[in-house]
Amino acid sequence: MIGVFDSGLGGLSVLAAIARALPRADLVYLADTAHLPYGDKDDTYIRRRVLTIGNHLVDQGCGVIVVACNTATVAAVAAFREAFPNLPVVGVEPGVKPAAAMSRSRRIAVLATESTTRSERLADLIRQHAGNVEVTVEACPGWATRVETLCLDEPDFVEEARRHLTPLLAGGVDQIVLGCTHYSFLCPVLEPIVAKRATLVDVADAVARQCVRLAGADALGQGRLTLLATANPERLQAALPVLGLHWLGSRLHSPARLMVA
């Protein structure tokens, strides 16, 4: 089994990519909805939640763990790997490296939660992979919450997105990194704003390819999906069709369940 988790709905974008790449794998998705969002929490709090959830997924029999949250990855994936040194763990980090490699203008931007924007890990990624590129890091407070509440295309958000993106485009940015897995579900709003001027960089497919490399026997199962949440599991399941993931529902072998932790 492959375990995938996030604070809420955002990691479903990564789950979908993994499900497409490994159609026979049994998957468990755990949303820590009782403690969302992670983006405004301190690193100590996030590490505690990540270790609690990781322990649960390991106890469920998951042989590969995907931390499908940029904020959780930058704050806690090192601690998680230290706690489970023999377990394949895949983190999700902002796609700074591919964005820098693809940029023709040598100007890129990273859209992220407040926690990720101030993280040392993001600063390290920029130093390692974008040393000769101008990088603008843009905090987007409340964007993940919009996905959680399924308020994806309201007029006020369209205008808010324009306020964030227009100065970046005017400054010559041609690659815009989606530094939060939630933001993948905002692409229908973001893409028309950046059309023909910049490319949105998402890493979900890259994470799925890493899972293919690491899965081994965990790639072979009955193609079942289990949904768990620490609060309101019914909302997690109901979100699938709203987010365009109705096809994942066919892999469910039981309704979404509550996990108390």
N, C-alpha and C positions, 0 to 999 in steps of 0.2 A: 504494500500500500504506500501511496505517496500522500503525505500530509501537507496541506497548504493553509496558512493562516494570515489574517490581517485584523486590524481593529474593527473593521466592518465590511462594507461591500466592495471596497476598492480592489482587493485581491482577487475578486471574481474575474477581473480582466486577465490576470495571470493564470488562474484556474482554467479559463476557457482555452487559452493557448496550449496549456499542458494537455487538456482533454483532446484537443485536435491532434496534437503530436503523438499522444500515447492512448489511442482509443480503447485498448484492452486493459489499461491500468485501473485498479481500484483507487479511488481518490477520496480523501476526507478534507472538507473545507471547514475551518473553524473561524467564526467571526467573534471577536471579543467586544461585542456590542454593549456590554455592561460598563465598559471602560473607555469607549470612544469619546472624542477623537484622541489619537496619540499625538497629533501635531502640536498641541499646546502643552504637553506634559514634559517633565524633566527626565533626563536620561535614567536616573535611578528608578523611577516609577516604571518606565518602559522596560527596562531590563528585568524587573521583577515580574511583569506581566508575560514577557516573552519566555522566561524560564518556566513559569507556571504552565503556560499553554504547550510549550514544547514537551514538558514532562508528560502531559496528558496524551499528546499525540504519539509519543513513543510507547506509552502504556497501551495504546490502542493497537499497536503493532506496525506503525508506520516505519518503513525502512529508509525513506528519504523525506526530509523536511524542507519546505520552501517557505521562507519568511517573505511573504508577498506584500511587503510594506516597506517603502523607502525609509520612513522614519524609524521603524523598528530595526531595520537592517543597520543603519548608521549608528544607532544607539546601543544595540544589543547583540548583533550577530557574533561578535568576537567572544562575548561571554557565553553565548549559547554553544559555540563550537568547543570552547574550553570545557563546558559541562558534559558534552557528548562527543568526545574526541574521535570515536570510531564511526560516527554517523554522518553520512553525506548531508550537508546543509547548504542550501542554495539561497543566497540573499538577493535582494533587488536593489540595485543602486542606480542613481541617475545616469543616463546614457551620455555622459560627458565625452567619453573616448570616441564613440562613433560620430557624435555631433561635431567634435573638433576635426576629425578626419574628413568629414564630408563638407565642411564649411568652405565656401569659395571666398566669402567676404572677410573671413577670419574673425568673425564676430558671432558669438552664440549666446543664448540665454538659457537659464535653468529656472523653471517654475516649480516651486516647492512649498511645503508647509513651513511654518515658522521654526519648528524644531530642526528640520533638515537644513534650512538656510544657515543656521548658526552652528552647524555641526562641524567638528574638525575633520570628519571623514569626507565630507563634500569638499572642504578646502584641500584635502590631500588628493582627491580625484582630479581637481582642477590643476593642481601643481604637477601631477604625474602625467596627465594626458592633454592638457590644454595650455602648456607653457607659452606657446607662441600664438595664442588666440585670446582675444578680448572676451571675457566672460562676465555677463551680467546675471546676478542671482536675484530672482524676484520672488519675494514672499507673497503667497496668495491666501490670506486668512479667509476661512469660511468656505473655500471651494470644496474641500472634502465633505463638509457637512451638507452642502447642496446635493451631492450624490447620495449621501445617506438618507436624506429626506426626499429623494427622487424629484427635486426641483431643478431639472436639468436645462430647461430652455426658456425660463421666464424672462420677459423683456428686461427687467432690471439686471439680470445676470449678463445678458448680452452686452449691455452698456458697461457693466463693470469689467467684463473681459476686454472690451475695446480699450478701456482706460489703462489696463495693464499692458496690452500688446502693442498698441499704436506707437508709443514712444520707442519700444524695442525695434519695431520695424523701421521707424524713421531713422534710427541710429545705425541701420544697416545689418541687423541681425538676420541671418538666413537659416539658422537651425535653432529650434526651440525645444528644449528637453522637457518632457513631462516627468517631473521629479517626484511624482506621487502616483501610485497605482489608481487612485480614484479618478485622476484627471483624464484617463483614457476614455471614460464615459462622457466627458465634456467635449470630445472631439467634434461632434456635430455642431457645436457652437463655435469652437475655436477655429476649425478649418476654414470656414468662409471668411473669417477675419484675416487670416494669414495667407490665403490662397494666392499662389504664383509669386509670393514674396519670401516665404519661409516654409520650412518643412518641420512638422511636429515629429519628435523622436521619442518613440516608445520602446521599452525593452522587453515586453512580455514574450515575444517570440524567441528572443535570445535566452531568456530564462527557461523556456520550454526546451530549447535545444540542449541546454545544460542538463536538464532532467533526463532527456533521452540518453545522454552519455553516462549518467550516473545510475540510472534506474535498475539495470540488471534484471533480476527476477521480479522486481517490483513493477516492471512494465507489463507483466503478464498476469492478468486476472480476469474478472468477468465484466470489466468496464463499468463497475458500479460507482455511484457517487453518494457520499454521506455528507449531509449538511448539519453543522452544529453551531450553536450560538450561546453566548453567556447571558443573553437577554433577548426576548422577542424573536425566537427562531422562526415563527411563522412569517415575520416580515422579511427575513432573509430569503425564504423560498418564494414569497410573493414578488420579490424584486427581480427575479430572473427574467420574466417576460418583459418587464418594463425596461430593463437594461439591454434588451435584444438577445438574451441568452436562454430563450424558451427551450432551445434544443438540449440544453443541459438537464432539463427536467426529465427527459426520457431516461436518463441514467440513474435517477433516484430510485432506490429500492424501498424507501420508507420516508415519511414526512420529516422535515427538519426537526431536530431535537435540541432541548435545552441542556447545556453543560454548566454546572455550578462550580465556579472556581474564582 
